[in-house]
Amino acid sequence: MPSTETFTSDGALLKFKSHIDGKNADVAIYADRVEWLMARGVSGAKVTAGVFTAGLSMLATGVKNGKAGTEMIPMKSITGVSTKRDGMINTIVTVTSSSSAIGFRVSHKEAEQMRQLLNQLILS
Protein backbone atom coordinates (compact mmCIF):
# COMPACT_ATOMS: atom_id res chain seq x y z
CA MET A 1 0.00 0.00 0.00
CA PRO A 2 1.64 3.28 -1.08
CA SER A 3 2.03 5.93 1.57
CA THR A 4 1.81 9.65 0.88
CA GLU A 5 5.62 9.71 0.65
CA THR A 6 5.43 7.74 -2.62
CA PHE A 7 3.48 10.51 -4.36
CA THR A 8 5.39 12.64 -6.84
CA SER A 9 4.89 16.38 -7.09
CA ASP A 10 2.25 15.90 -9.79
CA GLY A 11 0.29 13.34 -7.76
CA ALA A 12 1.56 10.19 -9.47
CA LEU A 13 1.75 7.14 -7.22
CA LEU A 14 4.44 5.50 -9.34
CA LYS A 15 6.55 6.68 -12.30
CA PHE A 16 8.90 4.60 -14.44
CA LYS A 17 10.32 4.07 -17.92
CA SER A 18 8.89 1.24 -19.97
CA HIS A 19 9.13 -0.31 -23.40
CA ILE A 20 5.72 -0.33 -25.14
CA ASP A 21 5.26 -1.62 -28.69
CA GLY A 22 8.98 -1.31 -29.37
CA LYS A 23 9.30 2.28 -28.11
CA ASN A 24 10.47 3.77 -24.84
CA ALA A 25 7.77 5.49 -22.82
CA ASP A 26 7.43 7.48 -19.61
CA VAL A 27 4.64 5.87 -17.58
CA ALA A 28 2.79 7.30 -14.56
CA ILE A 29 0.19 5.58 -12.41
CA TYR A 30 -2.30 7.86 -10.67
CA ALA A 31 -5.16 6.88 -8.37
CA ASP A 32 -7.64 7.26 -11.25
CA ARG A 33 -5.62 6.41 -14.38
CA VAL A 34 -2.50 4.97 -16.03
CA GLU A 35 -0.94 7.24 -18.63
CA TRP A 36 2.15 7.17 -20.78
CA LEU A 37 4.07 9.39 -23.15
CA MET A 38 6.06 8.06 -26.06
CA ALA A 39 8.44 10.74 -27.28
CA ARG A 40 9.39 11.08 -30.90
CA GLY A 41 12.70 9.51 -31.77
CA VAL A 42 14.92 8.54 -34.62
CA SER A 43 14.27 5.05 -35.98
CA GLY A 44 17.08 2.69 -36.87
CA ALA A 45 15.79 2.49 -40.44
CA LYS A 46 16.05 6.26 -40.83
CA VAL A 47 19.60 6.30 -39.52
CA THR A 48 20.60 3.49 -41.89
CA ALA A 49 18.96 5.21 -44.87
CA GLY A 50 20.63 8.47 -43.87
CA VAL A 51 24.05 6.83 -43.81
CA PHE A 52 23.57 5.19 -47.22
CA THR A 53 22.24 8.36 -48.85
CA ALA A 54 24.72 10.74 -47.20
CA GLY A 55 21.87 12.36 -45.24
CA LEU A 56 19.69 13.19 -48.25
CA SER A 57 16.87 10.86 -47.16
CA MET A 58 16.80 12.49 -43.72
CA LEU A 59 16.59 15.92 -45.31
CA ALA A 60 13.66 14.76 -47.43
CA THR A 61 11.69 12.91 -44.73
CA GLY A 62 12.82 14.62 -41.54
CA VAL A 63 14.80 13.19 -38.68
CA LYS A 64 12.07 12.33 -36.17
CA ASN A 65 9.41 9.70 -36.72
CA GLY A 66 5.74 10.49 -36.23
CA LYS A 67 4.96 7.87 -33.58
CA ALA A 68 4.85 10.23 -30.63
CA GLY A 69 1.92 10.72 -28.34
CA THR A 70 0.22 10.07 -25.07
CA GLU A 71 -2.30 7.46 -24.06
CA MET A 72 -4.35 6.91 -20.94
CA ILE A 73 -6.45 4.14 -19.42
CA PRO A 74 -8.94 5.14 -16.71
CA MET A 75 -8.55 2.95 -13.64
CA LYS A 76 -12.27 2.10 -13.75
CA SER A 77 -11.75 0.55 -17.22
CA ILE A 78 -8.97 -1.82 -16.14
CA THR A 79 -10.26 -5.38 -15.89
CA GLY A 80 -7.04 -7.21 -15.11
CA VAL A 81 -3.29 -7.15 -14.58
CA SER A 82 -0.97 -10.03 -15.45
CA THR A 83 2.79 -10.51 -15.52
CA LYS A 84 5.11 -12.65 -17.63
CA ARG A 85 8.89 -12.88 -17.33
CA ASP A 86 10.69 -11.56 -20.41
CA GLY A 87 14.30 -12.63 -20.09
CA MET A 88 16.77 -12.32 -17.27
CA ILE A 89 16.00 -8.75 -16.16
CA ASN A 90 12.56 -7.78 -17.50
CA THR A 91 8.92 -8.65 -17.00
CA ILE A 92 5.97 -7.68 -19.17
CA VAL A 93 3.06 -6.34 -17.14
CA THR A 94 -0.10 -6.58 -19.24
CA VAL A 95 -2.87 -4.19 -18.28
CA THR A 96 -6.18 -5.33 -19.74
CA SER A 97 -9.04 -2.89 -20.17
CA SER A 98 -12.49 -3.22 -21.66
CA SER A 99 -11.12 -2.28 -25.10
CA SER A 100 -7.48 -3.43 -25.27
CA ALA A 101 -4.42 -4.92 -23.58
CA ILE A 102 -1.18 -2.98 -23.20
CA GLY A 103 2.12 -4.63 -22.32
CA PHE A 104 4.61 -2.61 -20.26
CA ARG A 105 8.15 -4.07 -20.34
CA VAL A 106 9.88 -3.17 -17.08
CA SER A 107 12.42 -4.56 -14.61
CA HIS A 108 11.29 -7.42 -12.35
CA LYS A 109 11.27 -5.07 -9.33
CA GLU A 110 9.18 -2.42 -11.11
CA ALA A 111 6.83 -5.12 -12.39
CA GLU A 112 6.06 -6.28 -8.87
CA GLN A 113 5.51 -2.70 -7.65
CA MET A 114 3.26 -1.99 -10.62
CA ARG A 115 1.25 -5.22 -10.22
CA GLN A 116 0.67 -4.65 -6.50
CA LEU A 117 -0.30 -1.00 -6.94
CA LEU A 118 -2.68 -1.63 -9.84
CA ASN A 119 -4.36 -4.56 -8.10
CA GLN A 120 -4.82 -2.40 -4.99
CA LEU A 121 -6.31 0.48 -7.02
CA ILE A 122 -8.59 -1.82 -9.06
CA LEU A 123 -9.98 -3.52 -5.94
CA SER A 124 -10.54 -0.34 -3.93
Number of C-alpha atoms within 10 A of each C-alpha: 9 12 7 9 7 13 15 13 7 8 13 18 19 19 19 14 17 23 16 18 11 8 14 18 23 16 23 20 23 21 16 14 17 20 18 21 17 18 16 16 14 12 12 9 9 18 15 14 14 16 13 11 11 11 15 13 17 17 10 8 10 12 17 14 13 11 11 13 11 13 10 13 20 13 17 13 15 21 15 15 19 13 18 14 15 14 10 8 10 17 21 22 26 18 20 17 17 11 9 11 15 15 19 23 25 22 21 20 11 19 22 15 14 22 18 14 18 22 15 13 18 16 7 6
